[in-house]
Each structure stands twice: as C-alpha cells, then as structure tokens.
Amino acid sequence: MIDASEELVNDLYTMVDHQTYMRQREQSHRETIDSTNRRLLLWTIAEALLLVSMAMWQVSYIRQFFEVKRMM
C-alpha cells in the first residue's frame, strides 16, 4: 500500500514538473510569436508607405511628359 501511494506521489510530482515545463515553453514561444508579429506589422507599414510614395512620385514624373511648355 505504501509503495503504491509513493508511486502516485512521484507520478504527481512528475506531472507537475512536466506541466510547469510546458507552460514555460508556451510562454517562450508566445513571446517569440508576438515579437515576430510586431516586426512583421512594422515592415508591412513601412512597405505600404514606400509603395504609396513611389506611386506618387511616378504620377508626378509622368505628368511632366504631358505638360504643355509654351515658348514666349
């Protein structure tokens, strides 16, 4: 009877240790994912701003070809 209860206590401690390890691992992975998502968001915003500025520059550059230049 004592051997069975000791075995159950040891198994319980093993499960608690495993669960603690899994929670720490999940927290570490969550921090990595959050960091990656933040960097991805910043990169996407920067890329969108670059695309908008390039489009505006292209429109202004193309307009120069169609401007009528008068000679006085």
VENPECOR-V726150 format. One record per residue. SS is DSSP state (hx for helix, st for strand, lp for the rest). NEAR is the number of other ideal C-beta (glycine too) atoms within 8 Angstrom. D_LAST is the distance of its C-alpha to the last C-alpha in whole Angstrom. Layout:
BEGIN
<<SS & NEAR & D_LAST> <SS & NEAR & D_LAST>>
END
This chain:
BEGIN
<<lp & 4 & 112> <hx & 5 & 111> <hx & 6 & 109> <hx & 7 & 108> <hx & 8 & 106> <hx & 8 & 105> <hx & 8 & 103> <hx & 8 & 102> <hx & 8 & 101> <hx & 8 & 99> <hx & 8 & 97> <hx & 8 & 96> <hx & 8 & 95> <hx & 8 & 93> <hx & 8 & 91> <hx & 8 & 90> <hx & 8 & 89> <hx & 8 & 87> <hx & 8 & 86> <hx & 8 & 84> <hx & 8 & 83> <hx & 8 & 81> <hx & 8 & 80> <hx & 8 & 78> <hx & 8 & 77> <hx & 8 & 75> <hx & 8 & 74> <hx & 8 & 72> <hx & 8 & 71> <hx & 8 & 69> <hx & 8 & 68> <hx & 8 & 66> <hx & 8 & 65> <hx & 8 & 63> <hx & 8 & 62> <hx & 8 & 60> <hx & 8 & 59> <hx & 8 & 57> <hx & 8 & 56> <hx & 8 & 55> <hx & 8 & 53> <hx & 8 & 51> <hx & 8 & 50> <hx & 8 & 49> <hx & 8 & 47> <hx & 8 & 45> <hx & 8 & 44> <hx & 8 & 43> <hx & 8 & 41> <hx & 8 & 39> <hx & 8 & 39> <hx & 8 & 37> <hx & 8 & 35> <hx & 8 & 34> <hx & 8 & 33> <hx & 8 & 31> <hx & 8 & 29> <hx & 8 & 29> <hx & 8 & 27> <hx & 8 & 25> <hx & 7 & 24> <hx & 8 & 24> <hx & 8 & 22> <hx & 7 & 19> <hx & 5 & 19> <hx & 6 & 19> <lp & 6 & 16> <lp & 4 & 13> <lp & 4 & 10> <lp & 4 & 6> <lp & 3 & 4> <lp & 2 & 0>>
END
